[in-house]
């Protein structure tokens, strides 16, 4: 059975406080990186409307192309838990990201935006399926994403809620939009100012 990523994103006012709660709950730093994502849509389908994702990601000696299907009531719950399968194609190296972007361009895909974020990853030694990340998205702000990889979306959503409560994230505002959309809204507001 395929693994499904079950996640929820929340806005952070105090990153330092969350990091202290992560340490107190025995979550340990598992790495940091800068990710640069270029997002695309099809010319005949508005991925902003369907909440689909097609991106080329570059990160520290790594590059991949990712596709996430359209959101539906089955993949995006009333509590803003997102459970979608992902298709990831690992590229031979970071230099291949440019070639992947060029391929999408010549196929007629529409380039939407570029999202740059600094990501800190935390993991618990007894919960391999759980990841908590702190993202600083350029121009947009700081966020926490709690992610659970599982085959059972309902059980994963329950565990996600438990982890958020344990870390005090349940009091932080849920962010329903993907980073792509937040950056596009920010860029539009900046252009209109």
C-alpha positions as CSV (number, residue, x, y, z in Angstrom):
1,X,0.0,0.0,0.0
2,X,1.2,3.5,-0.8
3,X,2.2,6.0,1.9
4,X,0.1,9.1,2.1
5,X,1.5,12.4,3.6
6,X,-1.0,13.8,6.1
7,X,-0.2,17.3,7.1
8,X,-1.4,20.6,8.5
9,X,0.2,24.0,8.5
10,X,0.0,26.7,11.1
11,X,1.2,30.3,11.4
12,X,3.8,30.9,14.0
13,X,4.3,34.1,16.1
14,X,7.0,32.7,18.3
15,X,9.4,30.3,16.7
16,X,11.7,30.2,19.8
17,X,8.8,29.1,22.0
18,X,8.0,26.2,19.6
19,X,11.6,25.1,19.5
20,X,11.6,25.0,23.3
21,X,8.4,22.9,23.3
22,X,9.9,20.6,20.7
23,X,13.0,20.1,22.8
24,X,10.9,19.5,25.9
25,X,8.9,16.8,24.0
26,X,12.2,15.1,22.9
27,X,11.9,16.2,19.3
28,X,15.4,16.6,17.9
29,X,16.8,18.7,15.1
30,X,17.2,16.5,12.0
31,X,18.6,19.0,9.6
32,X,18.1,22.4,8.0
33,X,18.0,23.5,4.4
34,X,17.1,26.2,2.0
35,X,14.5,25.0,-0.5
36,X,13.7,26.9,-3.7
37,X,10.5,25.7,-5.4
38,X,9.3,26.8,-8.8
39,X,5.6,26.1,-9.3
40,X,3.7,25.5,-12.5
41,X,0.2,25.1,-13.8
42,X,-1.3,23.7,-17.0
43,X,-2.5,26.1,-19.6
44,X,-5.9,24.5,-19.7
45,X,-6.4,23.8,-16.0
46,X,-5.9,26.4,-13.2
47,X,-3.9,24.6,-10.5
48,X,-4.7,27.5,-8.1
49,X,-8.4,26.6,-8.4
50,X,-7.9,22.9,-8.3
51,X,-5.2,23.1,-5.6
52,X,-2.9,20.8,-7.5
53,X,0.8,21.1,-7.2
54,X,3.5,20.7,-9.8
55,X,6.9,22.0,-8.7
56,X,10.6,21.7,-9.3
57,X,12.5,21.8,-6.0
58,X,16.1,22.5,-5.4
59,X,17.8,21.9,-2.1
60,X,21.4,21.4,-1.0
61,X,22.7,19.1,-3.7
62,X,19.2,17.7,-4.4
63,X,16.5,18.3,-6.9
64,X,13.1,16.7,-7.6
65,X,9.9,17.2,-9.5
66,X,6.7,16.7,-7.5
67,X,3.1,16.4,-8.4
68,X,0.2,16.4,-5.9
69,X,-3.3,15.8,-7.3
70,X,-6.3,18.2,-7.0
71,X,-7.8,18.8,-3.5
72,X,-11.2,17.2,-2.9
73,X,-13.3,16.8,0.3
74,X,-11.6,13.4,0.6
75,X,-8.1,14.9,0.6
76,X,-8.7,18.2,2.5
77,X,-10.8,17.7,5.6
78,X,-13.0,20.1,7.4
79,X,-10.2,20.4,10.1
80,X,-7.7,21.4,7.4
81,X,-5.8,18.2,7.5
82,X,-4.4,17.4,4.0
83,X,-3.9,13.8,3.0
84,X,-2.7,13.4,-0.6
85,X,-0.5,11.0,-2.4
86,X,2.6,12.5,-4.0
87,X,4.4,11.6,-7.1
88,X,8.1,12.5,-6.7
89,X,10.8,12.2,-9.4
90,X,14.3,12.5,-8.0
91,X,16.6,14.2,-10.5
92,X,20.2,13.1,-11.0
93,X,21.5,16.3,-9.3
94,X,20.7,19.9,-8.5
95,X,21.9,21.0,-11.9
96,X,19.0,19.0,-13.4
97,X,16.4,21.3,-11.9
98,X,17.1,23.8,-14.6
99,X,16.6,21.1,-17.3
100,X,13.3,20.0,-15.6
101,X,12.1,23.6,-15.6
102,X,13.0,24.0,-19.2
103,X,11.1,20.8,-20.1
104,X,8.0,22.0,-18.3
105,X,8.3,25.4,-20.1
106,X,8.6,23.8,-23.6
107,X,5.7,21.5,-22.8
108,X,3.6,24.7,-22.3
109,X,3.3,24.6,-18.6
110,X,2.7,28.0,-17.0
111,X,5.2,29.2,-14.5
112,X,3.4,30.6,-11.5
113,X,5.9,31.7,-8.9
114,X,9.1,30.9,-7.0
115,X,9.0,30.1,-3.3
116,X,12.1,30.3,-1.2
117,X,12.1,29.0,2.4
118,X,14.6,28.1,5.1
119,X,13.4,24.8,6.7
120,X,14.3,23.3,10.0
121,X,13.3,19.7,10.5
122,X,12.6,18.0,13.8
123,X,12.0,14.3,14.5
124,X,11.1,12.2,17.6
125,X,13.4,9.2,18.2
126,X,10.3,7.0,18.8
127,X,8.0,8.3,16.0
128,X,9.7,7.8,12.7
129,X,6.4,8.6,10.8
130,X,6.2,12.1,12.3
131,X,8.0,15.2,11.2
132,X,7.7,18.7,12.4
133,X,9.2,21.4,10.3
134,X,9.6,25.1,10.9
135,X,9.6,27.1,7.7
136,X,10.6,30.7,7.2
137,X,9.1,31.7,3.8
138,X,10.7,34.7,2.2
139,X,8.2,37.6,2.2
140,X,5.5,35.7,4.0
141,X,6.5,34.6,7.5
142,X,7.1,31.7,9.8
143,X,5.1,28.5,9.8
144,X,5.0,25.0,11.4
145,X,4.0,21.9,9.5
146,X,3.2,18.7,11.2
147,X,3.5,15.8,8.8
148,X,2.6,12.1,9.3
149,X,3.5,9.5,6.7
150,X,1.0,6.5,6.9
151,X,-1.2,4.2,4.9
152,X,-4.2,5.0,7.0
153,X,-5.2,8.6,6.6
154,X,-7.7,8.7,9.5
155,X,-5.2,7.2,12.0
156,X,-2.5,9.6,10.7
157,X,-4.9,12.6,11.2
158,X,-5.6,11.5,14.7
159,X,-1.8,11.2,15.5
160,X,-1.2,14.6,13.8
161,X,-3.8,16.2,16.2
162,X,-2.2,14.6,19.2
163,X,1.3,15.9,18.2
164,X,0.0,19.4,17.6
165,X,-1.7,19.4,21.0
166,X,1.4,18.1,22.7
167,X,3.5,20.9,21.1
168,X,0.9,23.6,21.7
169,X,0.4,24.1,18.0
170,X,-3.3,23.6,18.3
171,X,-3.6,27.2,19.5
172,X,-1.9,28.6,16.4
173,X,-3.9,29.7,13.4
174,X,-4.4,27.0,10.7
175,X,-3.1,28.2,7.3
176,X,-5.3,26.7,4.5
177,X,-3.3,28.0,1.6
178,X,-0.2,26.4,0.2
179,X,3.0,28.5,0.3
180,X,2.7,29.0,-3.4
181,X,-0.6,30.8,-3.0
182,X,0.7,32.8,0.0
183,X,3.6,34.0,-2.1
184,X,1.4,34.8,-5.0
185,X,-0.9,36.9,-2.7
186,X,2.1,38.6,-1.2
187,X,3.5,39.4,-4.7
188,X,0.2,40.7,-5.9
189,X,-0.2,43.0,-2.8
190,X,3.4,44.3,-3.3
191,X,2.7,45.0,-7.0
192,X,-0.5,46.9,-6.1
193,X,1.2,49.0,-3.4
